[in-house]
Amino acid sequence: MLHDILMILLGLVIGLIIGFFVARTLMKKYMKKNPPINEEMIKALMMQMGRKPNQKQINQMMKNMNKYM
């Protein structure tokens, strides 16, 4: 009886660990393929704030965004 409960708990823990890493890998792959923000969005955002961005500023912001992904 105790052996069965331990096996079920061990299976759940292993399943959670494997599921976590699989989900993390899939999300990273999805984010690389479909980034949540691109250069055009950054440019539009800065224009709305009243700034005329140059390409260097846009590249810096994209680099910072990619650094945290």
N, CA, C and O atoms as a Maestro MAE file, in Angstrom:
{
 s_m_m2io_version
 :::
 2.0.0
}

f_m_ct {
 s_m_title
 :::
 protein
 m_atom[276] {
  # First column is atom index #
  i_m_mmod_type
  r_m_x_coord
  r_m_y_coord
  r_m_z_coord
  i_m_residue_number
  s_m_chain_name
  s_m_pdb_residue_name
  s_m_pdb_atom_name
  i_m_atomic_number
  :::
  1 25 0.829 -1.199 0.000 1 A "MET " " N  " 7
  2 3 0.000 0.000 0.000 1 A "MET " " CA " 6
  3 2 0.869 1.257 0.000 1 A "MET " " C  " 6
  4 15 0.685 2.144 -0.834 1 A "MET " " O  " 8
  5 25 1.797 1.329 0.918 2 A "LEU " " N  " 7
  6 3 2.683 2.488 1.005 2 A "LEU " " CA " 6
  7 2 3.548 2.580 -0.258 2 A "LEU " " C  " 6
  8 15 3.825 3.668 -0.762 2 A "LEU " " O  " 8
  9 25 3.958 1.434 -0.742 3 A "HIS " " N  " 7
  10 3 4.773 1.381 -1.961 3 A "HIS " " CA " 6
  11 2 4.012 1.961 -3.149 3 A "HIS " " C  " 6
  12 15 4.587 2.692 -3.955 3 A "HIS " " O  " 8
  13 25 2.750 1.648 -3.262 4 A "ASP " " N  " 7
  14 3 1.928 2.161 -4.356 4 A "ASP " " CA " 6
  15 2 1.784 3.681 -4.288 4 A "ASP " " C  " 6
  16 15 1.873 4.359 -5.312 4 A "ASP " " O  " 8
  17 25 1.563 4.211 -3.099 5 A "ILE " " N  " 7
  18 3 1.414 5.662 -2.917 5 A "ILE " " CA " 6
  19 2 2.710 6.379 -3.269 5 A "ILE " " C  " 6
  20 15 2.693 7.424 -3.919 5 A "ILE " " O  " 8
  21 25 3.845 5.806 -2.830 6 A "LEU " " N  " 7
  22 3 5.132 6.422 -3.146 6 A "LEU " " CA " 6
  23 2 5.407 6.401 -4.646 6 A "LEU " " C  " 6
  24 15 5.955 7.359 -5.191 6 A "LEU " " O  " 8
  25 25 5.032 5.321 -5.311 7 A "MET " " N  " 7
  26 3 5.240 5.235 -6.760 7 A "MET " " CA " 6
  27 2 4.376 6.276 -7.496 7 A "MET " " C  " 6
  28 15 4.828 6.886 -8.465 7 A "MET " " O  " 8
  29 25 3.155 6.470 -7.037 8 A "ILE " " N  " 7
  30 3 2.274 7.474 -7.648 8 A "ILE " " CA " 6
  31 2 2.845 8.869 -7.440 8 A "ILE " " C  " 6
  32 15 2.879 9.667 -8.376 8 A "ILE " " O  " 8
  33 25 3.291 9.171 -6.231 9 A "LEU " " N  " 7
  34 3 3.879 10.483 -5.950 9 A "LEU " " CA " 6
  35 2 5.155 10.699 -6.759 9 A "LEU " " C  " 6
  36 15 5.384 11.788 -7.285 9 A "LEU " " O  " 8
  37 25 5.978 9.667 -6.855 10 A "LEU " " N  " 7
  38 3 7.206 9.777 -7.640 10 A "LEU " " CA " 6
  39 2 6.876 10.021 -9.109 10 A "LEU " " C  " 6
  40 15 7.536 10.829 -9.763 10 A "LEU " " O  " 8
  41 25 5.878 9.342 -9.628 11 A "GLY " " N  " 7
  42 3 5.457 9.545 -11.008 11 A "GLY " " CA " 6
  43 2 4.947 10.953 -11.243 11 A "GLY " " C  " 6
  44 15 5.239 11.559 -12.273 11 A "GLY " " O  " 8
  45 25 4.183 11.479 -10.287 12 A "LEU " " N  " 7
  46 3 3.679 12.852 -10.412 12 A "LEU " " CA " 6
  47 2 4.815 13.872 -10.400 12 A "LEU " " C  " 6
  48 15 4.820 14.813 -11.194 12 A "LEU " " O  " 8
  49 25 5.766 13.684 -9.504 13 A "VAL " " N  " 7
  50 3 6.891 14.620 -9.413 13 A "VAL " " CA " 6
  51 2 7.713 14.583 -10.696 13 A "VAL " " C  " 6
  52 15 8.067 15.630 -11.238 13 A "VAL " " O  " 8
  53 25 8.016 13.394 -11.178 14 A "ILE " " N  " 7
  54 3 8.790 13.277 -12.418 14 A "ILE " " CA " 6
  55 2 8.010 13.882 -13.583 14 A "ILE " " C  " 6
  56 15 8.598 14.561 -14.424 14 A "ILE " " O  " 8
  57 25 6.713 13.651 -13.648 15 A "GLY " " N  " 7
  58 3 5.881 14.226 -14.702 15 A "GLY " " CA " 6
  59 2 5.855 15.737 -14.657 15 A "GLY " " C  " 6
  60 15 5.900 16.390 -15.699 15 A "GLY " " O  " 8
  61 25 5.784 16.302 -13.464 16 A "LEU " " N  " 7
  62 3 5.796 17.761 -13.330 16 A "LEU " " CA " 6
  63 2 7.122 18.351 -13.785 16 A "LEU " " C  " 6
  64 15 7.152 19.376 -14.467 16 A "LEU " " O  " 8
  65 25 8.205 17.707 -13.410 17 A "ILE " " N  " 7
  66 3 9.526 18.205 -13.799 17 A "ILE " " CA " 6
  67 2 9.696 18.147 -15.316 17 A "ILE " " C  " 6
  68 15 10.135 19.117 -15.934 17 A "ILE " " O  " 8
  69 25 9.349 17.021 -15.905 18 A "ILE " " N  " 7
  70 3 9.469 16.886 -17.361 18 A "ILE " " CA " 6
  71 2 8.531 17.873 -18.057 18 A "ILE " " C  " 6
  72 15 8.926 18.512 -19.032 18 A "ILE " " O  " 8
  73 25 7.317 18.004 -17.578 19 A "GLY " " N  " 7
  74 3 6.359 18.934 -18.168 19 A "GLY " " CA " 6
  75 2 6.835 20.370 -18.101 19 A "GLY " " C  " 6
  76 15 6.641 21.132 -19.048 19 A "GLY " " O  " 8
  77 25 7.455 20.751 -16.994 20 A "PHE " " N  " 7
  78 3 7.976 22.107 -16.847 20 A "PHE " " CA " 6
  79 2 9.023 22.400 -17.911 20 A "PHE " " C  " 6
  80 15 8.960 23.430 -18.583 20 A "PHE " " O  " 8
  81 25 9.986 21.496 -18.067 21 A "PHE " " N  " 7
  82 3 11.062 21.739 -19.025 21 A "PHE " " CA " 6
  83 2 10.572 21.690 -20.470 21 A "PHE " " C  " 6
  84 15 11.057 22.452 -21.307 21 A "PHE " " O  " 8
  85 25 9.637 20.825 -20.774 22 A "VAL " " N  " 7
  86 3 9.077 20.774 -22.125 22 A "VAL " " CA " 6
  87 2 8.316 22.067 -22.419 22 A "VAL " " C  " 6
  88 15 8.472 22.641 -23.497 22 A "VAL " " O  " 8
  89 25 7.502 22.527 -21.483 23 A "ALA " " N  " 7
  90 3 6.740 23.761 -21.683 23 A "ALA " " CA " 6
  91 2 7.671 24.963 -21.824 23 A "ALA " " C  " 6
  92 15 7.428 25.842 -22.651 23 A "ALA " " O  " 8
  93 25 8.731 25.006 -21.023 24 A "ARG " " N  " 7
  94 3 9.686 26.113 -21.102 24 A "ARG " " CA " 6
  95 2 10.378 26.141 -22.460 24 A "ARG " " C  " 6
  96 15 10.538 27.203 -23.062 24 A "ARG " " O  " 8
  97 25 10.788 24.962 -22.941 25 A "THR " " N  " 7
  98 3 11.442 24.884 -24.240 25 A "THR " " CA " 6
  99 2 10.498 25.321 -25.357 25 A "THR " " C  " 6
  100 15 10.900 26.064 -26.253 25 A "THR " " O  " 8
  101 25 9.247 24.865 -25.311 26 A "LEU " " N  " 7
  102 3 8.285 25.250 -26.336 26 A "LEU " " CA " 6
  103 2 8.009 26.753 -26.313 26 A "LEU " " C  " 6
  104 15 7.896 27.373 -27.370 26 A "LEU " " O  " 8
  105 25 7.900 27.342 -25.128 27 A "MET " " N  " 7
  106 3 7.660 28.787 -25.033 27 A "MET " " CA " 6
  107 2 8.839 29.590 -25.571 27 A "MET " " C  " 6
  108 15 8.643 30.595 -26.254 27 A "MET " " O  " 8
  109 25 10.060 29.156 -25.268 28 A "LYS " " N  " 7
  110 3 11.234 29.859 -25.796 28 A "LYS " " CA " 6
  111 2 11.259 29.801 -27.313 28 A "LYS " " C  " 6
  112 15 11.555 30.795 -27.976 28 A "LYS " " O  " 8
  113 25 10.947 28.629 -27.861 29 A "LYS " " N  " 7
  114 3 10.931 28.468 -29.313 29 A "LYS " " CA " 6
  115 2 9.849 29.351 -29.929 29 A "LYS " " C  " 6
  116 15 10.081 29.975 -30.965 29 A "LYS " " O  " 8
  117 25 8.670 29.415 -29.307 30 A "TYR " " N  " 7
  118 3 7.569 30.242 -29.800 30 A "TYR " " CA " 6
  119 2 7.941 31.721 -29.759 30 A "TYR " " C  " 6
  120 15 7.656 32.463 -30.699 30 A "TYR " " O  " 8
  121 25 8.578 32.148 -28.668 31 A "MET " " N  " 7
  122 3 8.942 33.562 -28.529 31 A "MET " " CA " 6
  123 2 10.004 33.971 -29.540 31 A "MET " " C  " 6
  124 15 9.990 35.104 -30.023 31 A "MET " " O  " 8
  125 25 10.922 33.073 -29.867 32 A "LYS " " N  " 7
  126 3 11.914 33.400 -30.887 32 A "LYS " " CA " 6
  127 2 11.253 33.516 -32.257 32 A "LYS " " C  " 6
  128 15 11.609 34.390 -33.048 32 A "LYS " " O  " 8
  129 25 10.293 32.638 -32.537 33 A "LYS " " N  " 7
  130 3 9.622 32.649 -33.826 33 A "LYS " " CA " 6
  131 2 8.655 33.827 -33.947 33 A "LYS " " C  " 6
  132 15 8.559 34.438 -35.011 33 A "LYS " " O  " 8
  133 25 7.944 34.148 -32.875 34 A "ASN " " N  " 7
  134 3 6.946 35.220 -32.860 34 A "ASN " " CA " 6
  135 2 7.254 36.186 -31.723 34 A "ASN " " C  " 6
  136 15 6.613 36.127 -30.674 34 A "ASN " " O  " 8
  137 25 8.226 37.072 -31.917 35 A "PRO " " N  " 7
  138 3 8.560 37.984 -30.822 35 A "PRO " " CA " 6
  139 2 7.376 38.882 -30.471 35 A "PRO " " C  " 6
  140 15 6.621 39.289 -31.354 35 A "PRO " " O  " 8
  141 25 7.214 39.187 -29.201 36 A "PRO " " N  " 7
  142 3 6.076 39.989 -28.784 36 A "PRO " " CA " 6
  143 2 6.169 41.443 -29.243 36 A "PRO " " C  " 6
  144 15 5.155 42.140 -29.287 36 A "PRO " " O  " 8
  145 25 7.356 41.902 -29.580 37 A "ILE " " N  " 7
  146 3 7.516 43.290 -30.026 37 A "ILE " " CA " 6
  147 2 8.601 43.314 -31.105 37 A "ILE " " C  " 6
  148 15 9.584 42.577 -31.027 37 A "ILE " " O  " 8
  149 25 8.412 44.157 -32.093 38 A "ASN " " N  " 7
  150 3 9.408 44.271 -33.157 38 A "ASN " " CA " 6
  151 2 9.813 45.735 -33.335 38 A "ASN " " C  " 6
  152 15 9.341 46.609 -32.608 38 A "ASN " " O  " 8
  153 25 10.676 45.990 -34.294 39 A "GLU " " N  " 7
  154 3 11.195 47.347 -34.486 39 A "GLU " " CA " 6
  155 2 10.107 48.345 -34.829 39 A "GLU " " C  " 6
  156 15 10.144 49.490 -34.378 39 A "GLU " " O  " 8
  157 25 9.145 47.920 -35.619 40 A "GLU " " N  " 7
  158 3 8.054 48.838 -35.993 40 A "GLU " " CA " 6
  159 2 7.225 49.230 -34.770 40 A "GLU " " C  " 6
  160 15 6.800 50.378 -34.643 40 A "GLU " " O  " 8
  161 25 7.002 48.282 -33.885 41 A "MET " " N  " 7
  162 3 6.237 48.590 -32.671 41 A "MET " " CA " 6
  163 2 7.001 49.555 -31.778 41 A "MET " " C  " 6
  164 15 6.411 50.468 -31.200 41 A "MET " " O  " 8
  165 25 8.318 49.357 -31.661 42 A "ILE " " N  " 7
  166 3 9.136 50.270 -30.853 42 A "ILE " " CA " 6
  167 2 9.104 51.663 -31.456 42 A "ILE " " C  " 6
  168 15 8.970 52.654 -30.738 42 A "ILE " " O  " 8
  169 25 9.227 51.738 -32.771 43 A "LYS " " N  " 7
  170 3 9.205 53.045 -33.446 43 A "LYS " " CA " 6
  171 2 7.866 53.750 -33.216 43 A "LYS " " C  " 6
  172 15 7.834 54.945 -32.922 43 A "LYS " " O  " 8
  173 25 6.763 53.010 -33.351 44 A "ALA " " N  " 7
  174 3 5.442 53.602 -33.145 44 A "ALA " " CA " 6
  175 2 5.267 54.053 -31.694 44 A "ALA " " C  " 6
  176 15 4.691 55.109 -31.434 44 A "ALA " " O  " 8
  177 25 5.759 53.262 -30.768 45 A "LEU " " N  " 7
  178 3 5.650 53.620 -29.352 45 A "LEU " " CA " 6
  179 2 6.416 54.902 -29.044 45 A "LEU " " C  " 6
  180 15 5.916 55.777 -28.338 45 A "LEU " " O  " 8
  181 25 7.618 55.007 -29.572 46 A "MET " " N  " 7
  182 3 8.417 56.208 -29.319 46 A "MET " " CA " 6
  183 2 7.801 57.429 -30.004 46 A "MET " " C  " 6
  184 15 7.864 58.538 -29.474 46 A "MET " " O  " 8
  185 25 7.210 57.228 -31.172 47 A "MET " " N  " 7
  186 3 6.548 58.343 -31.857 47 A "MET " " CA " 6
  187 2 5.342 58.823 -31.042 47 A "MET " " C  " 6
  188 15 5.078 60.024 -30.976 47 A "MET " " O  " 8
  189 25 4.619 57.902 -30.429 48 A "GLN " " N  " 7
  190 3 3.471 58.281 -29.600 48 A "GLN " " CA " 6
  191 2 3.909 59.069 -28.379 48 A "GLN " " C  " 6
  192 15 3.172 59.921 -27.882 48 A "GLN " " O  " 8
  193 25 5.121 58.780 -27.893 49 A "MET " " N  " 7
  194 3 5.634 59.501 -26.728 49 A "MET " " CA " 6
  195 2 6.233 60.847 -27.121 49 A "MET " " C  " 6
  196 15 6.697 61.598 -26.263 49 A "MET " " O  " 8
  197 25 6.223 61.153 -28.424 50 A "GLY " " N  " 7
  198 3 6.710 62.460 -28.865 50 A "GLY " " CA " 6
  199 2 8.180 62.473 -29.202 50 A "GLY " " C  " 6
  200 15 8.778 63.545 -29.290 50 A "GLY " " O  " 8
  201 25 8.779 61.317 -29.391 51 A "ARG " " N  " 7
  202 3 10.198 61.253 -29.736 51 A "ARG " " CA " 6
  203 2 10.343 60.716 -31.151 51 A "ARG " " C  " 6
  204 15 9.578 59.852 -31.580 51 A "ARG " " O  " 8
  205 25 11.307 61.223 -31.853 52 A "LYS " " N  " 7
  206 3 11.618 60.707 -33.184 52 A "LYS " " CA " 6
  207 2 12.838 59.803 -33.023 52 A "LYS " " C  " 6
  208 15 13.961 60.297 -32.917 52 A "LYS " " O  " 8
  209 25 12.632 58.492 -33.004 53 A "PRO " " N  " 7
  210 3 13.754 57.587 -32.738 53 A "PRO " " CA " 6
  211 2 14.651 57.435 -33.960 53 A "PRO " " C  " 6
  212 15 14.186 57.429 -35.100 53 A "PRO " " O  " 8
  213 25 15.951 57.313 -33.691 54 A "ASN " " N  " 7
  214 3 16.857 56.972 -34.787 54 A "ASN " " CA " 6
  215 2 17.131 55.459 -34.707 54 A "ASN " " C  " 6
  216 15 16.738 54.799 -33.745 54 A "ASN " " O  " 8
  217 25 17.791 54.939 -35.705 55 A "GLN " " N  " 7
  218 3 17.988 53.491 -35.796 55 A "GLN " " CA " 6
  219 2 18.833 52.971 -34.637 55 A "GLN " " C  " 6
  220 15 18.633 51.840 -34.193 55 A "GLN " " O  " 8
  221 25 19.763 53.764 -34.144 56 A "LYS " " N  " 7
  222 3 20.617 53.339 -33.036 56 A "LYS " " CA " 6
  223 2 19.773 53.102 -31.778 56 A "LYS " " C  " 6
  224 15 19.972 52.112 -31.074 56 A "LYS " " O  " 8
  225 25 18.840 54.004 -31.500 57 A "GLN " " N  " 7
  226 3 17.973 53.840 -30.328 57 A "GLN " " CA " 6
  227 2 17.091 52.602 -30.470 57 A "GLN " " C  " 6
  228 15 16.893 51.860 -29.508 57 A "GLN " " O  " 8
  229 25 16.570 52.387 -31.658 58 A "ILE " " N  " 7
  230 3 15.725 51.217 -31.889 58 A "ILE " " CA " 6
  231 2 16.538 49.941 -31.702 58 A "ILE " " C  " 6
  232 15 16.065 48.984 -31.089 58 A "ILE " " O  " 8
  233 25 17.765 49.926 -32.232 59 A "ASN " " N  " 7
  234 3 18.623 48.748 -32.080 59 A "ASN " " CA " 6
  235 2 18.949 48.486 -30.617 59 A "ASN " " C  " 6
  236 15 18.981 47.335 -30.183 59 A "ASN " " O  " 8
  237 25 19.194 49.553 -29.851 60 A "GLN " " N  " 7
  238 3 19.486 49.389 -28.423 60 A "GLN " " CA " 6
  239 2 18.294 48.780 -27.699 60 A "GLN " " C  " 6
  240 15 18.464 47.883 -26.872 60 A "GLN " " O  " 8
  241 25 17.101 49.252 -27.997 61 A "MET " " N  " 7
  242 3 15.913 48.719 -27.329 61 A "MET " " CA " 6
  243 2 15.672 47.263 -27.724 61 A "MET " " C  " 6
  244 15 15.300 46.453 -26.875 61 A "MET " " O  " 8
  245 25 15.876 46.918 -28.992 62 A "MET " " N  " 7
  246 3 15.717 45.534 -29.427 62 A "MET " " CA " 6
  247 2 16.740 44.630 -28.749 62 A "MET " " C  " 6
  248 15 16.426 43.501 -28.371 62 A "MET " " O  " 8
  249 25 17.955 45.125 -28.599 63 A "LYS " " N  " 7
  250 3 19.011 44.347 -27.936 63 A "LYS " " CA " 6
  251 2 18.635 44.089 -26.477 63 A "LYS " " C  " 6
  252 15 18.825 42.986 -25.964 63 A "LYS " " O  " 8
  253 25 18.101 45.119 -25.815 64 A "ASN " " N  " 7
  254 3 17.679 44.952 -24.428 64 A "ASN " " CA " 6
  255 2 16.504 43.976 -24.320 64 A "ASN " " C  " 6
  256 15 16.445 43.181 -23.381 64 A "ASN " " O  " 8
  257 25 15.586 44.031 -25.259 65 A "MET " " N  " 7
  258 3 14.445 43.115 -25.241 65 A "MET " " CA " 6
  259 2 14.916 41.676 -25.431 65 A "MET " " C  " 6
  260 15 14.453 40.775 -24.732 65 A "MET " " O  " 8
  261 25 15.831 41.455 -26.367 66 A "ASN " " N  " 7
  262 3 16.320 40.105 -26.640 66 A "ASN " " CA " 6
  263 2 17.173 39.562 -25.508 66 A "ASN " " C  " 6
  264 15 17.270 38.350 -25.316 66 A "ASN " " O  " 8
  265 25 17.792 40.468 -24.757 67 A "LYS " " N  " 7
  266 3 18.657 40.057 -23.643 67 A "LYS " " CA " 6
  267 2 17.836 39.363 -22.548 67 A "LYS " " C  " 6
  268 15 18.335 38.453 -21.886 67 A "LYS " " O  " 8
  269 25 16.606 39.778 -22.359 68 A "TYR " " N  " 7
  270 3 15.780 39.229 -21.292 68 A "TYR " " CA " 6
  271 2 14.877 38.106 -21.753 68 A "TYR " " C  " 6
  272 15 14.042 37.642 -20.977 68 A "TYR " " O  " 8
  273 25 15.013 37.651 -22.989 69 A "MET " " N  " 7
  274 3 14.190 36.537 -23.487 69 A "MET " " CA " 6
  275 2 14.940 35.245 -23.449 69 A "MET " " C  " 6
  276 15 14.399 34.207 -23.831 69 A "MET " " O  " 8
  :::
 }
 m_bond[275] {
  # First column is bond index #
  i_m_from
  i_m_to
  i_m_order
  :::
  1 1 2 1
  2 2 3 1
  3 3 4 2
  4 3 5 1
  5 5 6 1
  6 6 7 1
  7 7 8 2
  8 7 9 1
  9 9 10 1
  10 10 11 1
  11 11 12 2
  12 11 13 1
  13 13 14 1
  14 14 15 1
  15 15 16 2
  16 15 17 1
  17 17 18 1
  18 18 19 1
  19 19 20 2
  20 19 21 1
  21 21 22 1
  22 22 23 1
  23 23 24 2
  24 23 25 1
  25 25 26 1
  26 26 27 1
  27 27 28 2
  28 27 29 1
  29 29 30 1
  30 30 31 1
  31 31 32 2
  32 31 33 1
  33 33 34 1
  34 34 35 1
  35 35 36 2
  36 35 37 1
  37 37 38 1
  38 38 39 1
  39 39 40 2
  40 39 41 1
  41 41 42 1
  42 42 43 1
  43 43 44 2
  44 43 45 1
  45 45 46 1
  46 46 47 1
  47 47 48 2
  48 47 49 1
  49 49 50 1
  50 50 51 1
  51 51 52 2
  52 51 53 1
  53 53 54 1
  54 54 55 1
  55 55 56 2
  56 55 57 1
  57 57 58 1
  58 58 59 1
  59 59 60 2
  60 59 61 1
  61 61 62 1
  62 62 63 1
  63 63 64 2
  64 63 65 1
  65 65 66 1
  66 66 67 1
  67 67 68 2
  68 67 69 1
  69 69 70 1
  70 70 71 1
  71 71 72 2
  72 71 73 1
  73 73 74 1
  74 74 75 1
  75 75 76 2
  76 75 77 1
  77 77 78 1
  78 78 79 1
  79 79 80 2
  80 79 81 1
  81 81 82 1
  82 82 83 1
  83 83 84 2
  84 83 85 1
  85 85 86 1
  86 86 87 1
  87 87 88 2
  88 87 89 1
  89 89 90 1
  90 90 91 1
  91 91 92 2
  92 91 93 1
  93 93 94 1
  94 94 95 1
  95 95 96 2
  96 95 97 1
  97 97 98 1
  98 98 99 1
  99 99 100 2
  100 99 101 1
  101 101 102 1
  102 102 103 1
  103 103 104 2
  104 103 105 1
  105 105 106 1
  106 106 107 1
  107 107 108 2
  108 107 109 1
  109 109 110 1
  110 110 111 1
  111 111 112 2
  112 111 113 1
  113 113 114 1
  114 114 115 1
  115 115 116 2
  116 115 117 1
  117 117 118 1
  118 118 119 1
  119 119 120 2
  120 119 121 1
  121 121 122 1
  122 122 123 1
  123 123 124 2
  124 123 125 1
  125 125 126 1
  126 126 127 1
  127 127 128 2
  128 127 129 1
  129 129 130 1
  130 130 131 1
  131 131 132 2
  132 131 133 1
  133 133 134 1
  134 134 135 1
  135 135 136 2
  136 135 137 1
  137 137 138 1
  138 138 139 1
  139 139 140 2
  140 139 141 1
  141 141 142 1
  142 142 143 1
  143 143 144 2
  144 143 145 1
  145 145 146 1
  146 146 147 1
  147 147 148 2
  148 147 149 1
  149 149 150 1
  150 150 151 1
  151 151 152 2
  152 151 153 1
  153 153 154 1
  154 154 155 1
  155 155 156 2
  156 155 157 1
  157 157 158 1
  158 158 159 1
  159 159 160 2
  160 159 161 1
  161 161 162 1
  162 162 163 1
  163 163 164 2
  164 163 165 1
  165 165 166 1
  166 166 167 1
  167 167 168 2
  168 167 169 1
  169 169 170 1
  170 170 171 1
  171 171 172 2
  172 171 173 1
  173 173 174 1
  174 174 175 1
  175 175 176 2
  176 175 177 1
  177 177 178 1
  178 178 179 1
  179 179 180 2
  180 179 181 1
  181 181 182 1
  182 182 183 1
  183 183 184 2
  184 183 185 1
  185 185 186 1
  186 186 187 1
  187 187 188 2
  188 187 189 1
  189 189 190 1
  190 190 191 1
  191 191 192 2
  192 191 193 1
  193 193 194 1
  194 194 195 1
  195 195 196 2
  196 195 197 1
  197 197 198 1
  198 198 199 1
  199 199 200 2
  200 199 201 1
  201 201 202 1
  202 202 203 1
  203 203 204 2
  204 203 205 1
  205 205 206 1
  206 206 207 1
  207 207 208 2
  208 207 209 1
  209 209 210 1
  210 210 211 1
  211 211 212 2
  212 211 213 1
  213 213 214 1
  214 214 215 1
  215 215 216 2
  216 215 217 1
  217 217 218 1
  218 218 219 1
  219 219 220 2
  220 219 221 1
  221 221 222 1
  222 222 223 1
  223 223 224 2
  224 223 225 1
  225 225 226 1
  226 226 227 1
  227 227 228 2
  228 227 229 1
  229 229 230 1
  230 230 231 1
  231 231 232 2
  232 231 233 1
  233 233 234 1
  234 234 235 1
  235 235 236 2
  236 235 237 1
  237 237 238 1
  238 238 239 1
  239 239 240 2
  240 239 241 1
  241 241 242 1
  242 242 243 1
  243 243 244 2
  244 243 245 1
  245 245 246 1
  246 246 247 1
  247 247 248 2
  248 247 249 1
  249 249 250 1
  250 250 251 1
  251 251 252 2
  252 251 253 1
  253 253 254 1
  254 254 255 1
  255 255 256 2
  256 255 257 1
  257 257 258 1
  258 258 259 1
  259 259 260 2
  260 259 261 1
  261 261 262 1
  262 262 263 1
  263 263 264 2
  264 263 265 1
  265 265 266 1
  266 266 267 1
  267 267 268 2
  268 267 269 1
  269 269 270 1
  270 270 271 1
  271 271 272 2
  272 271 273 1
  273 273 274 1
  274 274 275 1
  275 275 276 2
  :::
 }
}
